Amino acid sequence: MDYNDEIQAAVEWKTTREQVAIWCSRDLVPGAEPAGDGWKIPKNAPRPRAEDLVSPKPEPVAKPFLKWAGGKTQILDQIRARYPEGLGRELDRYAEPFVGSGAVLFDVLSRYDMGEIYIGDTNRELIACYQTVRDRVDELTEILERYEKDYLPGDAAARKLFYTQARTRFNQLKKEASHVTELAALFIFLNHTCFNGLYRVNSEGEFNVPMGSYRNPTICDAKNLRAVSQALAGVNITCAGYGQSLGIINSSSFVYVDPPYRPLSPTSRFTSYVQGAFGDPEQAELARFVDEAVEKGAYVLVSNSDPKNTDPQDDFFDRLYAKHAIERIKAVRVINSVATGRGAITELLIVGYKK
């Protein structure tokens, strides 16, 4: 077998000799053997994965407390494999300006000690929900436990009536911008009992998703909500567009960007996540934001749909992010309104950083 020494491995893996020695001493390099006062490394040995470079923090692990259309839980392993080296050390600042259900956020918080964390979204009720979980989790769980007690024992008609009344109350509180804890509880209840965990509003800004058909939905996971509350302590949670996050992004930042996906077909588009559209001009403006964050020295990871699933000639994102690395990964999504539209497709992971 052919071997590299530490210096040769460091050059190949774009790191330092000292870092190679640390990886070898921690048994992260298969086949590495001590050689005098150093190490010999098989030439075909893979570079250690990013998630192996920092010891994970102990339990409890906070998990997403919301369901979300396009949530990242099912592809989290593939995203995690692309975390940057030095996360939790040299890269100790994290920003996620389209937070959604926060699958990547909670994975990072559970695995790494980060110095500064920013999450944002333009969905005012979503952000208020995160803030309430962080700041008033005991009051929140009391309300959710009451909803659970009243909703779950009911038959289909009773559940539908409860759901409809909860949706009406939620839309009322949205307009009044009042009773924040109750609003957050209603947000979580509706999220766990509505169709497919969608968040959709009509032209008046009213939540209008119908009830789902779940037999025993989770309404109050008090243990996880408390773990989430603890994980969010000290996190900057802001209702704002993604551009505001540029103020905290620097060369110590890992930025995960998960915008509204570009629709793959007319039937894969639902009316609106918030009032206002996110079309191709908005996707292009977001790409300029990514370029600016990379210029500041940040490591940026972007998720989006792959137009080539439905049109092999559509190179919209390939052109938009041509200066960055574009990777296609497997995912299971619904790409139209019929059952045959559910299956394995590819999604994009765009990796940007200063070379």
C-alpha positions as CSV (number, residue, x, y, z in Angstrom):
1,M,0.0,0.0,0.0
2,D,1.2,3.5,-0.8
3,Y,1.3,6.1,2.0
4,N,1.5,9.8,2.4
5,D,3.2,11.5,5.3
6,E,1.4,14.3,7.3
7,I,2.7,17.1,5.1
8,Q,1.5,15.4,1.9
9,A,-1.9,14.6,3.4
10,A,-2.2,18.2,4.6
11,V,-1.6,19.5,1.1
12,E,-4.1,17.1,-0.5
13,W,-6.8,17.8,2.1
14,K,-6.1,21.6,2.2
15,T,-5.4,21.7,6.0
16,T,-2.5,21.9,8.3
17,R,0.0,19.2,9.3
18,E,-1.1,19.6,12.9
19,Q,-4.7,19.0,12.0
20,V,-3.8,15.8,10.1
21,A,-2.0,14.6,13.2
22,I,-5.1,15.3,15.4
23,W,-7.4,13.4,13.0
24,C,-5.0,10.4,13.0
25,S,-4.7,10.4,16.8
26,R,-8.5,10.4,17.1
27,D,-8.9,7.4,14.7
28,L,-10.6,9.5,12.1
29,V,-8.3,8.4,9.2
30,P,-8.8,4.7,8.3
31,G,-5.5,2.8,8.0
32,A,-3.3,5.6,9.4
33,E,-0.3,4.2,11.4
34,P,2.2,5.8,13.7
35,A,5.6,6.3,12.0
36,G,8.4,7.6,14.3
37,D,7.2,10.9,15.7
38,G,4.5,11.2,13.0
39,W,2.0,9.3,11.0
40,K,1.8,7.5,7.6
41,I,-1.5,7.8,5.9
42,P,-2.9,5.6,3.0
43,K,-3.0,7.6,-0.2
44,N,-6.6,6.5,-0.8
45,A,-7.8,7.4,2.7
46,P,-10.7,9.9,2.6
47,R,-10.6,13.2,4.3
48,P,-12.5,13.1,7.6
49,R,-16.1,14.3,7.4
50,A,-17.1,17.7,8.8
51,E,-19.4,16.2,11.4
52,D,-16.6,14.1,12.8
53,L,-14.3,17.0,13.5
54,V,-16.0,18.3,16.6
55,S,-17.4,16.2,19.4
56,P,-21.1,16.6,19.6
57,K,-22.7,18.1,22.7
58,P,-24.5,15.8,25.1
59,E,-28.2,15.2,25.1
60,P,-30.9,16.5,25.2
61,V,-31.1,17.2,21.5
62,A,-33.7,19.7,20.5
63,K,-35.7,18.7,17.4
64,P,-38.0,20.7,15.1
65,F,-41.2,21.4,16.9
66,L,-43.1,22.3,13.6
67,K,-43.9,20.3,10.5
68,W,-43.0,22.3,7.4
69,A,-43.6,21.8,3.7
70,G,-40.1,21.2,2.2
71,G,-38.6,20.6,5.6
72,K,-35.1,19.3,5.6
73,T,-35.2,16.4,8.1
74,Q,-35.2,13.7,5.4
75,I,-32.1,15.1,3.7
76,L,-30.3,16.3,6.9
77,D,-27.6,13.7,6.6
78,Q,-26.7,15.0,3.2
79,I,-26.7,18.6,4.4
80,R,-24.7,17.7,7.4
81,A,-22.0,16.1,5.2
82,R,-21.4,19.5,3.7
83,Y,-21.0,21.5,7.0
84,P,-17.8,23.4,6.8
85,E,-14.6,22.4,8.6
86,G,-14.1,24.4,11.8
87,L,-17.8,24.7,12.7
88,G,-18.0,25.5,16.4
89,R,-14.3,26.7,16.4
90,E,-13.1,29.2,13.8
91,L,-16.7,29.3,12.4
92,D,-18.6,30.2,15.5
93,R,-21.4,32.3,14.0
94,Y,-24.5,30.8,12.5
95,A,-27.2,32.5,10.4
96,E,-30.4,31.0,8.9
97,P,-32.5,33.8,7.3
98,F,-35.4,31.5,6.1
99,V,-35.8,29.4,9.3
100,G,-38.9,27.4,8.6
101,S,-39.0,24.4,10.9
102,G,-35.3,24.8,11.7
103,A,-34.1,21.2,11.0
104,V,-30.5,22.4,10.2
105,L,-30.7,25.0,13.0
106,F,-31.4,22.4,15.7
107,D,-28.9,20.0,14.3
108,V,-26.2,22.7,14.5
109,L,-27.3,23.8,18.0
110,S,-27.3,20.2,19.2
111,R,-23.8,19.4,17.9
112,Y,-21.7,22.6,18.2
113,D,-21.1,25.4,20.6
114,M,-21.7,28.5,18.5
115,G,-20.9,32.0,19.7
116,E,-23.6,34.0,17.9
117,I,-26.7,32.7,16.3
118,Y,-29.2,34.6,14.1
119,I,-32.5,33.2,12.7
120,G,-35.0,35.1,10.7
121,D,-38.1,34.9,8.5
122,T,-40.7,37.2,7.0
123,N,-43.5,35.1,8.5
124,R,-44.4,37.2,11.5
125,E,-46.4,34.5,13.2
126,L,-43.7,31.9,12.8
127,I,-41.1,34.2,14.4
128,A,-43.5,35.1,17.2
129,C,-43.9,31.3,17.8
130,Y,-40.1,30.8,18.0
131,Q,-39.8,33.7,20.4
132,T,-42.6,32.4,22.6
133,V,-41.0,28.9,22.8
134,R,-37.8,30.6,23.8
135,D,-39.3,33.0,26.4
136,R,-42.6,31.6,27.6
137,V,-42.4,27.8,27.2
138,D,-44.3,26.9,30.4
139,E,-47.3,29.1,29.5
140,L,-47.2,27.8,26.0
141,T,-47.3,24.1,27.0
142,E,-50.2,24.7,29.4
143,I,-52.3,26.0,26.6
144,L,-51.2,23.1,24.2
145,E,-52.0,20.5,26.9
146,R,-55.5,22.0,27.1
147,Y,-55.9,21.8,23.3
148,E,-54.7,18.2,23.3
149,K,-57.2,17.2,26.1
150,D,-60.1,18.9,24.2
151,Y,-59.2,17.9,20.6
152,L,-57.9,14.3,20.6
153,P,-61.0,12.5,22.3
154,G,-63.4,14.0,19.7
155,D,-64.9,12.3,16.8
156,A,-64.4,13.6,13.2
157,A,-67.2,16.2,13.5
158,A,-66.0,17.5,16.9
159,R,-62.4,17.7,15.7
160,K,-63.4,19.6,12.6
161,L,-65.4,22.1,14.6
162,F,-62.5,22.6,17.1
163,Y,-60.1,23.0,14.2
164,T,-62.3,25.5,12.4
165,Q,-62.8,27.6,15.5
166,A,-59.0,27.5,16.3
167,R,-58.3,28.7,12.7
168,T,-60.8,31.6,13.0
169,R,-59.3,32.6,16.4
170,F,-55.8,32.4,15.0
171,N,-56.7,34.8,12.1
172,Q,-58.4,37.1,14.5
173,L,-55.3,37.3,16.7
174,K,-53.1,37.8,13.7
175,K,-55.0,40.9,12.8
176,E,-55.0,42.3,16.3
177,A,-51.3,41.3,16.9
178,S,-52.3,40.4,20.5
179,H,-52.3,37.5,22.9
180,V,-48.9,36.4,21.6
181,T,-48.7,33.2,23.7
182,E,-52.1,32.0,22.6
183,L,-51.3,32.9,19.0
184,A,-48.1,30.7,19.2
185,A,-50.1,27.8,20.7
186,L,-52.7,28.1,17.9
187,F,-49.8,28.2,15.4
188,I,-48.4,24.9,16.7
189,F,-51.9,23.3,17.0
190,L,-52.8,24.2,13.4
191,N,-49.4,23.2,12.1
192,H,-49.8,19.7,13.6
193,T,-53.4,19.2,12.6
194,C,-53.7,20.9,9.2
195,F,-53.2,19.3,5.8
196,N,-49.5,18.3,5.2
197,G,-48.2,20.9,7.7
198,L,-48.7,23.6,5.1
199,Y,-48.7,27.3,6.0
200,R,-50.7,29.2,3.3
201,V,-52.5,32.5,3.4
202,N,-55.1,34.0,1.1
203,S,-55.1,37.5,-0.4
204,E,-56.3,39.0,3.0
205,G,-53.4,37.3,4.8
206,E,-55.7,34.8,6.5
207,F,-54.4,31.2,7.2
208,N,-56.7,29.0,5.1
209,V,-55.3,25.5,5.1
210,P,-58.0,22.8,5.7
211,M,-57.8,20.2,8.5
212,G,-55.7,17.1,7.9
213,S,-56.8,13.5,8.6
214,Y,-54.3,12.5,11.3
215,R,-55.6,9.9,13.8
216,N,-53.4,10.8,16.7
217,P,-51.4,14.0,15.9
218,T,-48.8,15.3,18.3
219,I,-50.1,18.6,19.8
220,C,-48.0,19.0,23.0
221,D,-44.5,17.5,23.1
222,A,-43.6,19.3,26.3
223,K,-40.2,17.6,26.7
224,N,-39.0,18.7,23.2
225,L,-40.5,22.2,23.6
226,R,-38.4,22.6,26.8
227,A,-35.3,21.3,25.0
228,V,-36.0,23.8,22.2
229,S,-36.5,26.6,24.6
230,Q,-33.1,25.9,26.2
231,A,-31.4,25.6,22.8
232,L,-32.9,28.9,21.7
233,A,-31.7,30.8,24.8
234,G,-29.6,33.7,23.5
235,V,-30.5,33.2,19.9
236,N,-31.3,36.4,17.9
237,I,-34.8,35.7,16.5
238,T,-35.9,38.4,14.1
239,C,-38.9,39.0,11.8
240,A,-37.1,40.4,8.7
241,G,-36.1,39.7,5.2
242,Y,-32.9,37.8,4.5
243,G,-31.0,40.9,3.7
244,Q,-30.9,42.0,7.3
245,S,-28.8,39.0,8.2
246,L,-25.9,40.6,6.3
247,G,-25.2,42.8,9.3
248,I,-24.0,39.8,11.4
249,I,-22.4,37.8,8.6
250,N,-18.6,37.8,8.5
251,S,-15.7,35.5,7.9
252,S,-16.6,33.5,11.0
253,S,-20.1,32.7,9.7
254,F,-21.8,29.6,8.5
255,V,-25.0,30.6,6.6
256,Y,-27.7,28.2,5.6
257,V,-30.2,29.6,3.1
258,D,-33.4,27.7,2.5
259,P,-35.7,30.0,0.5
260,P,-39.1,29.3,-1.0
261,Y,-38.3,26.7,-3.7
262,R,-38.7,27.5,-7.4
263,P,-41.8,25.5,-8.4
264,L,-41.2,22.5,-10.6
265,S,-44.6,22.6,-12.1
266,P,-47.7,24.8,-12.0
267,T,-49.5,22.4,-9.6
268,S,-46.6,22.3,-7.2
269,R,-47.1,26.0,-6.4
270,F,-49.5,26.8,-3.5
271,T,-51.1,30.2,-3.2
272,S,-48.7,32.0,-0.8
273,Y,-46.5,31.4,2.2
274,V,-46.7,35.0,3.1
275,Q,-48.3,37.9,1.2
276,G,-46.0,38.5,-1.7
277,A,-44.4,36.3,-4.3
278,F,-40.9,34.8,-4.6
279,G,-40.4,34.3,-8.3
280,D,-37.4,34.2,-10.6
281,P,-36.5,37.9,-10.0
282,E,-36.5,37.3,-6.2
283,Q,-34.3,34.1,-6.7
284,A,-31.9,36.2,-8.7
285,E,-31.8,38.9,-6.0
286,L,-31.1,36.1,-3.4
287,A,-28.2,34.9,-5.5
288,R,-26.7,38.4,-5.2
289,F,-27.1,38.2,-1.4
290,V,-25.3,34.8,-1.4
291,D,-22.4,36.4,-3.5
292,E,-22.2,39.2,-1.0
293,A,-22.1,36.9,2.0
294,V,-19.3,34.8,0.3
295,E,-17.4,38.0,-0.4
296,K,-17.5,38.8,3.3
297,G,-15.8,35.4,3.9
298,A,-18.8,33.4,5.0
299,Y,-19.3,29.7,4.2
300,V,-22.8,29.6,2.6
301,L,-25.0,26.6,1.9
302,V,-28.1,27.1,-0.2
303,S,-31.0,24.6,-0.8
304,N,-33.4,24.8,-3.8
305,S,-35.3,22.8,-6.2
306,D,-33.7,21.3,-9.3
307,P,-35.6,22.4,-12.5
308,K,-34.0,19.6,-14.5
309,N,-36.4,17.2,-12.8
310,T,-39.1,18.4,-15.1
311,D,-37.1,20.2,-17.9
312,P,-33.6,18.8,-18.5
313,Q,-32.9,22.0,-20.5
314,D,-33.7,24.4,-17.6
315,D,-30.4,25.6,-16.4
316,F,-31.8,28.6,-14.4
317,F,-29.9,27.8,-11.2
318,D,-26.8,26.5,-13.0
319,R,-26.4,29.9,-14.5
320,L,-27.4,31.8,-11.4
321,Y,-24.9,30.1,-9.2
322,A,-22.2,29.4,-11.8
323,K,-19.4,30.7,-9.6
324,H,-20.3,28.3,-6.8
325,A,-20.3,24.5,-6.4
326,I,-23.7,23.0,-7.4
327,E,-24.5,19.5,-6.2
328,R,-27.5,17.4,-6.9
329,I,-28.8,15.2,-4.1
330,K,-31.7,12.7,-3.9
331,A,-34.9,13.6,-2.0
332,V,-38.5,12.5,-1.9
333,R,-41.0,15.3,-2.6
334,V,-44.4,15.9,-4.0
335,I,-44.0,17.8,-7.3
336,N,-47.6,18.0,-8.3
337,S,-51.1,17.4,-7.0
338,V,-51.5,13.7,-7.8
339,A,-50.0,10.7,-6.1
340,T,-47.7,9.8,-9.0
341,G,-45.9,13.1,-8.4
342,R,-44.5,11.8,-5.1
343,G,-41.1,10.1,-5.5
344,A,-37.4,10.4,-5.7
345,I,-36.2,13.6,-7.3
346,T,-33.0,15.7,-7.1
347,E,-32.6,18.9,-5.2
348,L,-29.8,21.4,-5.3
349,L,-27.2,22.1,-2.6
350,I,-25.2,25.1,-3.6
351,V,-21.9,25.6,-1.7
352,G,-20.3,29.0,-1.7
353,Y,-17.1,30.1,0.0
354,K,-13.9,32.0,-0.8
355,K,-11.4,29.7,-2.4
